[in-house]
Amino acid sequence: MPTRGGPGPSGSGGISRGGSVSPPAIPARAAGRDRAARRRPTLAVVAAEAGVSLPTVSKVVNGRPDVAPETRARVERLLGELNYQRPGPRRGRRAGLIDLVFNGLDSPWAVEILRGVEDWCAAHSMGAAVSSVRHGSARPASWTSALASHDTDGVILVTSELTEPQLQQLREDGIPLVVVDPANMPDPDLPSVGATNWAGGLAATDHLVALGHQRIAAITGPAGYLCSRARVDGYRSALERAGLTYRPELVRNGDFQHEGGFVQGGELLGVPEPPTAIFAGSDQQALGVYEAARQRGLRIPQDLSVVGFDDLPAARWVSPPLTTVRQPLAEMGRAAAGMLGELIDGVPLRSRRVELSTELIIRESAARPAA
């Protein structure tokens, strides 16, 4: 199967030629353009020559309508001068398939996102190919390169870091992309879907404050994740507006998994003045806290109140049923798929950032602190 992208690697370049006659002088700009063309012309080269952003060039290449006519004309002219090979022939036919890329598939959280994407695909006669990506590879764009092994109409990337080489490769290949709950700060022109994480952290902590708790701990997710920081920022805001001191020693970074809640929860319960309540940044971490408390002979909620985040299906079936912040995961998947469908069809998006509301679901895992 032919690969996506521009022409193959250029020649060695810089080869000297014999003869005593000096070649005519070449203007610096033309010479730079000639060198760029002899390299492999990329969207980044075209953007630099045109004096516009990389996303703007990508829009022109993919026939998007939201580009000023004079800018489009300038970019089109440079595309021709640099002999840029467009991905048009491949993109002209529909594969009927989108790729859904997760940072790990071992979580019911991922299943809920997938359920929403599959609902949209079923309604639009599309298929979804599911894969996971491992970070720390020596080849930062390896998972994007893997997409060349099959035709895809677009990609939904879920809670994973997106590097500039990966984003550039997708843009040069003309592959539409939507990010769900981006791990790092996304490109401002990149469509993304998330939830109101700050408001969720605020609501969870407000609930514990209203019950009378003053020593409230928090176990957030990985420190670099945007959603982790937003949830703990909401937690901190709730404490401060209640007149309670924010204590860094009561805030721990977990991994959003059971293990993180168990380990970090155990450490928090072992400090000289342990918390009477813990806000866990995910339901799985909350269940890890349940086990840490059980092993120490503590009862929930009599001795320790716990609030989670996500409202996974298991939250209402554990004992006691978990008070948590509902994150509309399936709806987020459907919203991301809908945005991707509009990009595939060339329809201008009404908004490039969609945030769905969170909601506090009160059950039985939080109560007034013991006297």
N, C-alpha and C positions, 0 to 999 in steps of 0.2 A: 504494500500500500504506500503510495507516495506520502512523504511527510509534509507538514504544513510549513509555511514560512517563505522567506525570500530565496534568491538564487544561492547556489553553493558557494563555498569559500572562494575568495579572490585569489589571484596569482600572487607570487612572492612579493611583487612590488619593489620599487627602488632599484630596478635593474639598469645599469649604466649602458649606454650605447656609444659605439665608436664614431669617429668623424670629427672634423675640426670646426664645422659650422655650428655656431651656437643657436639653439632654438629661440624663437621669438618669446619675449617676456609674456607671462600669463598673469593677469590680475590676481591679487591674493584671494579674493572671494571665489573666483572661478577655479583657482587652483585647489582651494580647500574643498569646493564642491566636487571637483574631479577626483580628489583623493578619497572623499566620502563614497563616491560611486564605485571606485575600484575596490574599497572595502566592501563588505556586504551592507547595502543600504538598509537601515532599520528605521522604525518610526522615530526613535530618539534623534537620529541624524536629521530626518526631515523636520522634526519639531525645532531643533536648534537652528537649522537654516531658515525656517519660516518665522522664527521668533514667537512661537506659540507653545502651549503646553502639550505634553504627550497625549493626554486624553482628547484634546481637540483634534489632533491628527488622526487618532483612532476613530473618532466620530466620522471624519471625512472618508476614511478608508472603508468604513462599514456602512456608508450611505445614510448616516443619521441626519435628520433635518435641522437639529438645533445648533447650527453653525452659521455665523454671519456670511453673507454672500462673498464679500471681498476677501475674508479669511479663507473660505473654501476655495476660491479661485487661486489664491497664492499657494495654498497647500497642494492643490491639484497640479499646478504648474511644476512645483518642485518634485512631486511624485513622478511626473513624466521625465523630468530632466535627470533624476537619479535612477531611473529605470527600476523603480520599486515594484516588486512582484506582489501584486495584491492576492489575498486569500479568497478572492471573489468566487472562482469556479467551485471551490469546495463548499463555501458558505451558501452558494446558490441552491444547493439541494438540501432538503431537510433530512436529518437522520432519525427524527422522531424520538430522540434520546437526550436526556440531560444527565450530567454527572453531579452526584451529591458526595462531597468530600468532608469527612469528619476527622477531628483530632481524637481518634480512638472510638471503637464501637462497643465498648464493654459497659455502657451505661444506659439505663432506661430513659435517661434524658435524651439520648440520641434517637431512641426508638420513637419518642413522641414527635420529635422534629420530622423524622422520616414519615411518620403517619400523615402529617399535614402535607408534605410534599407529594406523597402517593395519592392523597385525595385529589389534589389539583391535577396530577398527571392523568388519573383515571377519567376526570371530567374533560380533559383536553386531548385524549388519545395519545399520550406520551408515555415513554418509559423512563425509569430512573436507574442509573448504574451507581452503586454505593461502594465507596472505598474509604480507607483511613490513611492518614499521613503521619509519618514519624518525623519529629524534629531532630535537629542535630546532625543531619546528613552532610557529608562533604560536598554534595551537589545540591545547592539550595533550591534549584528549580526542577528537581527530579520528578516530583509528582505532576508538574505541569508538562514536562516532557513525555510522561507516560500517556497523557491524553492523546498524543499523536498516534497511538496504536489503534485508535478507533475514532469514528466520526462522532462528534457530540455537538448538540445545538447550543449548549451553554453549561455553566458550572455554578453550583451553590456551594460555598465554602463555609463550614460551620465551626465556630470557636477555635480557629486555628490562626497562627501567625501567618501573615502574607508578606513576603519579602518583595523588594522592588524588582529583582530579576524575575520572580514568578509573575508579578503583575505585568511587567513589560512583555514577557513571553506570551501571555494570554492575549494582550492587546495586539501584538504583532501578528498573532495567529487569527485575529478577528473573532475570538471566543467571548461572548458576553459573560459577565460574572456578577453575582450578587453574594454578599457576605452576611451571614447570620451571627450575631453576637461576636463581632470581631475581637480577637484577643489583643491586638495592638491597634494603635490609632490608624484608622483607614485613610486612604487617599480621599480628600474631600469630594472628588468627583465619582467615587466608587459607591454604587448603590448598596445599602445595608439595612438590615432589619434587626431590631433589638427590643428590649423591654425596659420599663422604667425602673432600673435597678436601684437608683438612689432613693426613689420614693418607696420602693419595697423595703430597703434597709431601714428607712425612717419609720415606716408603719410597724415593722416587727419590733423595733426597740421602743417605740411609743407604747405599744401594747404591754410590754414588760414593765415599763415605767409606771403605767397606769395601775398595774397590779401591786405596785409598791416596792419593786426591786430597785436597789441602788448599786449593788455590785453586779453589773451585767458585763459578761465577756462576749467576745465575737471571734468566730473562726471563719475567716474569709477564704477565698480560693488562692490560686497562684498570684504572687505579688505583681507580676507584669500584666495581668489580665485587666482590661478596662472594667469589666463587670465586677470583678473583685473589689477594685478601688471604689467604684460607685456605691456598692452595697455598704462597705465599711464607712464611707463618707456619710451616707444616710444614717447609719448607726451613731456616728459621732455627733451629727447635727441634732439628733433626738436627745442625746445625753446633755448637750450644751444648752439646749433650749429648756430642759427640765432643771437646769442648775446643778447637774451632776458632773463631776470631774472625769474627763477622758483619761483613762489610764492605759498607756501603751503596753504595759505588761499583761493586760487582759485581752490583748488582740493578737491573734496568731494567724499565720498563713497556712492553709491546708492545701488539699489537692482536689477538692470537690468530690472525693471518693470516701467510702466507708473508713478506710484505713486512716485518712487524714483526720477525720472527726474523732476516731478512737484515740489516736496518738496525741493530738493536740488537746482534746477534751480531757484525757488523763493527766496531762501536764497542768492544765488549768485547775483541775480539781485537787492537785497536789500542792498548790501554793499556800503560804501561811494563812492568808485570808481568801479562801476560795470564793468564786462567784456563786450567787444564788440563782442565776439564770444565765443561759448561753444562747446567743443568736448564732446559728450555724448557717453559713452562706449557701448551703445546699441541703436537700433532704437526705442525701446519702451521708453527708457529714453528721447531720443530726442523729441518724441511726447509729453512727459510730459513737457519738456521745452517749446514747442510750446504753451501749454495751460498757463503755468506760464507767458510767455511773453504777451499773449493775454489779460490776466487779468490785466496786468499793462499798457495796451495801447501801447505796443511795436509791431512794424511790423517786420516780417522776410521776406527778409534779410535786409531791409532798416535800421532798428535800431539794430538788433541782428542777427549775423550769427550763424547757427547751423549745425554741422556735426555729423552723427550717426555712427553706426557700426552694421553690419549684412547684410543689404540690404534685409530685409524682403519684401514680395510682396506688403505690404501697403506703402512702402517708396516712390514708384513712383506715388501713387495716392493721397497722402495728398497735401495740398496747403500751401505753395509752395512745389513742389516735393523735397524730402530730398536728399541732398548730403550725401553720406555714404560710409563706407568701406565694400565692399562685402566680406562676409565670406561664403565659398562654403559649406553650411550646408548639402544639399542633398548629395553632393560628399563625405563629411565627413562620413555620414551615410553609404553610399555604401562602402567606403574604410574600415570602421570598420567591416561591415558584411563580406567583402571579407577576411580580416585578420582572423576573427573568423572561417570562413569556412575552411581556411587552417589549423588552429589549430585543428578543429574537425576531419579533414582528416589526421592529423599527418604530415602535410607538413611543413618543416622548414621555418620560416618567413625570408624574405630577409632583413627586418628591423623591429625592435621592436618599433620604433617611426616614425610616418608619419606626416608631417606638410604640409598642402596644402596652396597655396599662397592666400593672400588677394589682393584686388584690389580697388582702390579709384574710386567711381562712382560719377561723377560731375553732379549735377542737379541745382536747383535754390535756395537752402536755404542758400547759402553763397555768400557774395558779399563784395566789398570794404567797410570799415567802413565809417560811416557818417563823414563829415568834423568836 
